[in-house]
Amino acid sequence: MADLLLLDDSDIDRVLCIVAHPDDMEYGASAAVAKWTGQGKTVAYLLLTRGEAGIRTMPPDQVAPLRAEEQAHACAVVGVDDLEILEFPDGMLEVNQELRRAIAKKLREFRPDAVMVTNWNLETAWGLNHVDHRAAGIATVDAIRDADNPWLFTDLADSGLEAWKASRLLVTGPDSPTDAIELSAEDVAKGVESLEAHTVYLEALGDHPEPKDMITDICANTGAQAGVEYALPVRVYEM
């Protein structure tokens, strides 16, 4: 018997992916995005920072537009044309009302069935998690509830953005996955290509593993647990 159940995503038509930085979606999750857009589902990305502090050898004012350009390329690879990048400070995200309101605003605008975020735990399989990843995840959980409460951020309703409930939260890179999203070899290849789109960023890291090896291994290992060739591990929360 397979260790992981395959996620039934047939009732998901619109997905909003909320992450802290350019490149966060490209560590496996973008392969699932490629699958969904290939099926005609609508996917949007909301990045909370511009990732301007991500390359230590380049000043932030040069890095921010570069990373935005690389993210746009990565989105194009997997069929996403709705990319919004906010300007909260990279490396200093805080779970506060300003961040929650910004996320709730996008939720009410886009009206997704499901929201995708990255793991927000302090300790992860790859080490201690980045402060922005932790803040982004927790703020998104809160904002999903905020967006559904008509008595919170009432100025959004006054501008025509009525309350909206996203019914499912999908967490990528989980320590304890509950489900697996089945992927094809083509989905995985697009996921690899989307990570490779962050050319300058990856080169600046120096010792980064080859995207093809990393993404393929993640998806093949999860596929083996789910009884298929390739899959993405996720933890699913019903909201």
Buried (B, 14 or more C-beta within 10 A) or exposed (E): EEEBBBBEBEEBBBBBBBBBBBBBBBBBBBBBBBBBBBEEBBBBBBBBBBBBBBBEEBEBEEBBEBBBEBBBBBBEBBBBEBBBBBEBBBBEBEBEEEBBBBBBBBBBBBBBBBBBBBBBBEEBEEEEBBBBBBBBBBBBBBBBBBBBEEEBBEEBBEEEBEBBBBBBBBBBBBEEBBBBBBBBEEBBBBBBBBBBBBEEBBEBEEEEEEBBEBBBEBBBEBBBBBBBBBBBBBBBEEE
